[in-house]
Amino acid sequence: MAASWAEEVQDYQHDRRVKVHPDLFKGRTVGYVRGENSKRERSYNPLLGRFLDQHREREQQDFEEKVKKNYLNMARDIQLRKEAPYDLITHERKFEALVPEALDPAKPKDLKCPVPD
């Protein structure tokens, strides 16, 4: 630590002008192979909206189908929760099939709806 202001300025100038940071002697830390970025960009065709690799395209389609099915199931669940518990045209209850007793033909069809009215 310098004792005076003048020594601090001299130390600062020495650090800036004479000392060389040791990282400057190292090689490049991130190496890019020529054309690597363009190769990654060419793997997807934006006009067709598809990957050029058939295996990668199949994986992406499977993933998109899975996500779409999950969202449609969630939307159908929300729709069933918010709609009337009966069909507006035939006036039949929608949720009788969800109750196991509804499958037994010996029992009458006057079952309570599992969803409150």
Order of alpha helices (4+ residues) and beta strands (2+ residues): alpha-alpha-beta-beta-alpha
